[in-house]
Amino acid sequence: MTMQDPVADMLTRIRNAQRRYLPEVCVPYSRHKEAIAGVLQAEGYIRSCKILGEGWERQLQLELKYHRRHPVIDMLQRTSKPSRRVYTAASELPRVRNGLGMAVISTSRGVMTDREARSLGLGGEILCLVA
């Protein structure tokens, strides 16, 4: 069976692992998911991101982050889907929880946060919202 939306699968695995208070979660590897995980790590939502295995068996191992026994990621929501892509201009990028959260944007210069895209004047596809 083929996977229709690998990014949504990654986000769901992260949400499920945090509900079980697991220290880490493994997801199938892709460069796009690695870029998203890199943004989450840079913004402090996950501890680390490692690539395990070789070839077709590569996986991303994400070490999850908790603060006082609560997950750091409170909300992780997929915005753009294969059935309905959501693109916005730089001036219309969303502010997640009045700036306390972030939107992960896929731009022509790579995957970045909404703040970085806004400062560079880039729009793009809104992949997910994180708070």
C-alpha positions in Angstrom: 0.0 0.0 0.0 1.4 3.4 -0.9 1.5 6.4 1.4 -0.5 9.3 0.1 0.9 12.1 2.3 4.3 11.3 3.9 4.6 14.7 5.7 1.2 14.1 7.4 2.4 10.7 8.4 5.5 12.2 10.0 3.5 14.7 11.9 1.0 12.1 13.1 3.9 9.9 14.3 5.3 12.8 16.2 1.9 13.6 17.8 1.3 9.9 18.7 4.8 9.5 20.2 4.3 12.6 22.3 1.0 11.4 23.7 2.8 8.2 24.8 5.7 10.3 26.2 8.2 8.4 24.1 11.8 9.8 24.0 12.2 9.3 20.3 10.3 8.4 17.1 11.5 7.0 13.8 10.0 8.0 10.4 10.9 6.9 6.9 13.6 9.2 5.4 13.2 11.8 2.7 15.1 15.1 2.2 11.8 17.0 2.5 11.1 15.5 5.9 14.7 16.0 7.0 14.3 19.7 6.1 11.1 20.0 8.2 12.8 18.2 11.1 15.8 20.6 10.8 13.4 23.6 11.1 11.7 22.0 14.2 15.2 21.4 15.7 16.4 24.9 15.0 13.4 26.4 16.6 13.7 24.2 19.7 10.7 22.0 19.2 12.7 18.7 19.1 16.1 17.9 20.5 17.8 16.2 17.6 17.4 14.6 14.2 19.6 11.7 13.1 19.7 9.6 9.9 19.8 5.9 10.6 20.5 3.1 8.1 21.5 3.2 4.4 19.7 3.0 1.1 16.0 2.2 1.1 16.1 1.5 4.8 17.1 5.0 5.9 15.0 6.5 8.7 14.9 9.8 10.5 15.2 9.4 14.3 13.7 12.4 16.0 14.4 12.9 19.7 11.4 14.6 21.2 11.5 17.3 23.8 9.5 17.6 27.0 9.3 20.4 29.6 8.1 19.5 33.1 6.6 16.3 31.8 4.6 18.0 29.0 5.5 17.9 25.3 7.1 21.1 24.0 4.9 20.7 20.8 1.4 21.6 21.9 -0.2 21.7 18.4 1.1 20.2 15.2 -1.4 20.7 12.3 -1.0 19.9 8.6 -2.2 22.8 6.4 -1.4 22.0 2.8 -2.4 18.6 1.6 -2.0 16.7 -1.6 -5.7 17.2 -2.4 -5.6 20.9 -1.5 -2.3 22.8 -1.7 -2.2 26.1 0.2 0.1 28.8 -1.2 0.4 32.4 0.2 2.3 35.5 -0.5 4.9 36.9 1.9 2.5 39.6 3.1 -0.3 37.0 3.9 1.8 34.5 5.8 -0.1 33.4 9.0 0.9 34.3 12.5 0.4 31.2 14.7 -0.8 32.1 18.2 0.2 35.8 17.7 3.9 34.8 17.1 4.2 32.2 19.9 4.0 29.4 17.3 5.3 29.1 13.8 4.3 28.0 10.4 6.7 25.8 8.3 6.8 27.2 4.8 8.3 25.6 1.7 9.7 28.4 -0.4 11.9 28.6 -3.5 14.9 28.9 -1.2 14.0 25.8 0.9 12.0 25.0 4.0 11.9 27.7 6.6 9.7 29.3 9.3 7.2 32.0 8.5 9.4 34.6 10.2 12.3 33.9 8.0 10.1 33.9 4.9 8.5 37.2 5.9 11.9 38.8 6.5 13.2 37.6 3.1 10.0 38.6 1.3 9.2 35.1 0.2 5.9 33.3 -0.1 5.3 29.7 -0.6 3.4 26.6 0.4 2.3 26.4 4.1 3.3 22.9 5.1 2.2 22.9 8.8 1.5 25.0 11.9 3.4 24.3 15.1 2.9 25.7 18.6 
